[in-house]
Amino acid sequence: MTPADPAEKNPWVKVLALSFGIPVVIALMLFAFLAPSTASGAKDLPLAVSAPAP
């Protein structure tokens, strides 16, 4: 006899695993897309204003 998977014995194990696992995966995906925007950008660029002569 082989021991049964704990998730098959108690369905609450699967519910808890999914309720904690899915938000963690979503948070990691959001972090993966938002992290580059914090480190990138224009730095030390000269600023010029142009307009027609008055």
OpenMM code with the backbone's topology and positions (N, CA, C; nanometers):
from openmm import Vec3, app, unit

residues = "MET THR PRO ALA ASP PRO ALA GLU LYS ASN PRO TRP VAL LYS VAL LEU ALA LEU SER PHE GLY ILE PRO VAL VAL ILE ALA LEU MET LEU PHE ALA PHE LEU ALA PRO SER THR ALA SER GLY ALA LYS ASP LEU PRO LEU ALA VAL SER ALA PRO ALA PRO".split()
positions = [
    Vec3(0.0836, -0.1191, 0.0000),
    Vec3(0.0000, 0.0000, 0.0000),
    Vec3(0.0875, 0.1248, 0.0000),
    Vec3(0.0482, 0.2182, -0.0804),
    Vec3(0.1208, 0.3445, -0.0828),
    Vec3(0.0389, 0.4488, -0.0065),
    Vec3(0.1059, 0.5349, 0.0654),
    Vec3(0.0316, 0.6385, 0.1387),
    Vec3(-0.0324, 0.7373, 0.0413),
    Vec3(-0.1504, 0.7818, 0.0752),
    Vec3(-0.2232, 0.8760, -0.0101),
    Vec3(-0.1652, 1.0162, 0.0042),
    Vec3(-0.1838, 1.0931, -0.1010),
    Vec3(-0.1410, 1.2325, -0.0978),
    Vec3(-0.2231, 1.3073, 0.0077),
    Vec3(-0.1609, 1.3912, 0.0913),
    Vec3(-0.2375, 1.4611, 0.1953),
    Vec3(-0.3482, 1.5495, 0.1383),
    Vec3(-0.3296, 1.6019, 0.0178),
    Vec3(-0.4329, 1.6855, -0.0417),
    Vec3(-0.5558, 1.6035, -0.0796),
    Vec3(-0.5362, 1.4747, -0.1080),
    Vec3(-0.6501, 1.3889, -0.1410),
    Vec3(-0.7283, 1.3520, -0.0153),
    Vec3(-0.6616, 1.3401, 0.0968),
    Vec3(-0.7303, 1.3082, 0.2205),
    Vec3(-0.8134, 1.4264, 0.2686),
    Vec3(-0.7529, 1.5429, 0.2694),
    Vec3(-0.8183, 1.6605, 0.3232),
    Vec3(-0.8217, 1.7686, 0.2153),
    Vec3(-0.9399, 1.8014, 0.1638),
    Vec3(-0.9464, 1.9015, 0.0569),
    Vec3(-0.9085, 2.0418, 0.1039),
    Vec3(-0.9102, 2.0661, 0.2356),
    Vec3(-0.8746, 2.1983, 0.2863),
    Vec3(-0.7269, 2.2287, 0.2646),
    Vec3(-0.6447, 2.1259, 0.2559),
    Vec3(-0.5027, 2.1475, 0.2280),
    Vec3(-0.4866, 2.2097, 0.0898),
    Vec3(-0.5616, 2.1589, -0.0061),
    Vec3(-0.5556, 2.2122, -0.1413),
    Vec3(-0.6117, 2.3548, -0.1465),
    Vec3(-0.7196, 2.3791, -0.0744),
    Vec3(-0.7796, 2.5127, -0.0715),
    Vec3(-0.6813, 2.6135, -0.0120),
    Vec3(-0.6172, 2.5781, 0.0985),
    Vec3(-0.5215, 2.6680, 0.1611),
    Vec3(-0.3993, 2.6910, 0.0724),
    Vec3(-0.3524, 2.5851, 0.0088),
    Vec3(-0.2366, 2.5990, -0.0791),
    Vec3(-0.2680, 2.6925, -0.1962),
    Vec3(-0.3851, 2.6777, -0.2541),
    Vec3(-0.4221, 2.7640, -0.3661),
    Vec3(-0.4499, 2.9066, -0.3204),
    Vec3(-0.5098, 2.9223, -0.2032),
    Vec3(-0.5427, 3.0571, -0.1574),
    Vec3(-0.4176, 3.1362, -0.1190),
    Vec3(-0.3098, 3.0693, -0.0843),
    Vec3(-0.1845, 3.1388, -0.0569),
    Vec3(-0.0925, 3.1396, -0.1786),
    Vec3(-0.0983, 3.0374, -0.2593),
    Vec3(-0.0076, 3.0253, -0.3733),
    Vec3(-0.0404, 3.1181, -0.4878),
    Vec3(-0.1674, 3.1304, -0.5219),
    Vec3(-0.2066, 3.2138, -0.6361),
    Vec3(-0.1733, 3.3615, -0.6119),
    Vec3(-0.2068, 3.4196, -0.4956),
    Vec3(-0.1669, 3.5598, -0.4743),
    Vec3(-0.0154, 3.5813, -0.4755),
    Vec3(0.0600, 3.4843, -0.4287),
    Vec3(0.2065, 3.4976, -0.4314),
    Vec3(0.2560, 3.4996, -0.5757),
    Vec3(0.2017, 3.4143, -0.6588),
    Vec3(0.2419, 3.4111, -0.7995),
    Vec3(0.2036, 3.5416, -0.8682),
    Vec3(0.0843, 3.5931, -0.8407),
    Vec3(0.0407, 3.7195, -0.9006),
    Vec3(0.1300, 3.8340, -0.8538),
    Vec3(0.1644, 3.8356, -0.7261),
    Vec3(0.2515, 3.9411, -0.6742),
    Vec3(0.3894, 3.9353, -0.7390),
    Vec3(0.4427, 3.8164, -0.7587),
    Vec3(0.5727, 3.8038, -0.8250),
    Vec3(0.5666, 3.8505, -0.9697),
    Vec3(0.4561, 3.8219, -1.0374),
    Vec3(0.4409, 3.8668, -1.1755),
    Vec3(0.4325, 4.0195, -1.1814),
    Vec3(0.3573, 4.0794, -1.0895),
    Vec3(0.3493, 4.2257, -1.0861),
    Vec3(0.4855, 4.2869, -1.0575),
    Vec3(0.5573, 4.2294, -0.9639),
    Vec3(0.6901, 4.2796, -0.9315),
    Vec3(0.7834, 4.2687, -1.0513),
    Vec3(0.7726, 4.1603, -1.1268),
    Vec3(0.8598, 4.1409, -1.2424),
    Vec3(0.8373, 4.2488, -1.3482),
    Vec3(0.7133, 4.2976, -1.3612),
    Vec3(0.6858, 4.3999, -1.4604),
    Vec3(0.7065, 4.5407, -1.4066),
    Vec3(0.6918, 4.5609, -1.2762),
    Vec3(0.7050, 4.6950, -1.2203),
    Vec3(0.8469, 4.7291, -1.1765),
    Vec3(0.9279, 4.6320, -1.1455),
    Vec3(1.0627, 4.6573, -1.0960),
    Vec3(1.1500, 4.7330, -1.1966),
    Vec3(1.1471, 4.7018, -1.3246),
    Vec3(1.2322, 4.7770, -1.4174),
    Vec3(1.1970, 4.9255, -1.4244),
    Vec3(1.0729, 4.9610, -1.4008),
    Vec3(1.0351, 5.1025, -1.4104),
    Vec3(1.0930, 5.1854, -1.2962),
    Vec3(1.1274, 5.1234, -1.1866),
    Vec3(1.1857, 5.1990, -1.0761),
    Vec3(1.3329, 5.2302, -1.1013),
    Vec3(1.4016, 5.1473, -1.1763),
    Vec3(1.5445, 5.1663, -1.1993),
    Vec3(1.5736, 5.2358, -1.3315),
    Vec3(1.4765, 5.2448, -1.4196),
    Vec3(1.5036, 5.3059, -1.5499),
    Vec3(1.4462, 5.4468, -1.5538),
    Vec3(1.4954, 5.5220, -1.6453),
    Vec3(1.4448, 5.6579, -1.6625),
    Vec3(1.5531, 5.7498, -1.7125),
    Vec3(1.5145, 5.8707, -1.7387),
    Vec3(1.6087, 5.9705, -1.7884),
    Vec3(1.6844, 6.0296, -1.6709),
    Vec3(1.8161, 6.0267, -1.6807),
    Vec3(1.9004, 6.0809, -1.5747),
    Vec3(2.0044, 6.1736, -1.6367),
    Vec3(2.0208, 6.2912, -1.5780),
    Vec3(2.1222, 6.3884, -1.6206),
    Vec3(2.1095, 6.4269, -1.7676),
    Vec3(1.9885, 6.4472, -1.8136),
    Vec3(1.9683, 6.4927, -1.9507),
    Vec3(1.9544, 6.6436, -1.9515),
    Vec3(2.0147, 6.7120, -2.0492),
    Vec3(1.9974, 6.8566, -2.0557),
    Vec3(1.8544, 6.8915, -2.0978),
    Vec3(1.8046, 6.9995, -2.0423),
    Vec3(1.6682, 7.0424, -2.0704),
    Vec3(1.6744, 7.1726, -2.1513),
    Vec3(1.6036, 7.1761, -2.2608),
    Vec3(1.5994, 7.2954, -2.3439),
    Vec3(1.4545, 7.3314, -2.3705),
    Vec3(1.4267, 7.4615, -2.3704),
    Vec3(1.2919, 7.5098, -2.4008),
    Vec3(1.3011, 7.5910, -2.5281),
    Vec3(1.2169, 7.5591, -2.6208),
    Vec3(1.2185, 7.6342, -2.7473),
    Vec3(1.0789, 7.6907, -2.7713),
    Vec3(1.0782, 7.8128, -2.8217),
    Vec3(0.9530, 7.8796, -2.8517),
    Vec3(0.9798, 7.9816, -2.9621),
    Vec3(0.8757, 8.0263, -3.0284),
    Vec3(0.8977, 8.1288, -3.1295),
    Vec3(0.9387, 8.2607, -3.0643),
    Vec3(1.0095, 8.3396, -3.1402),
    Vec3(1.0562, 8.4684, -3.0886),
    Vec3(0.9363, 8.5587, -3.0615),
    Vec3(0.9412, 8.6389, -2.9563),
    Vec3(0.8273, 8.7279, -2.9253),
    Vec3(0.8174, 8.8447, -3.0200),
] * unit.nanometer
topology = app.Topology()
chain = topology.addChain("A")
for resn in residues:
    res = topology.addResidue(resn, chain)
    for name in ("N", "CA", "C"):
        topology.addAtom(name, app.Element.getBySymbol(name[0]), res)
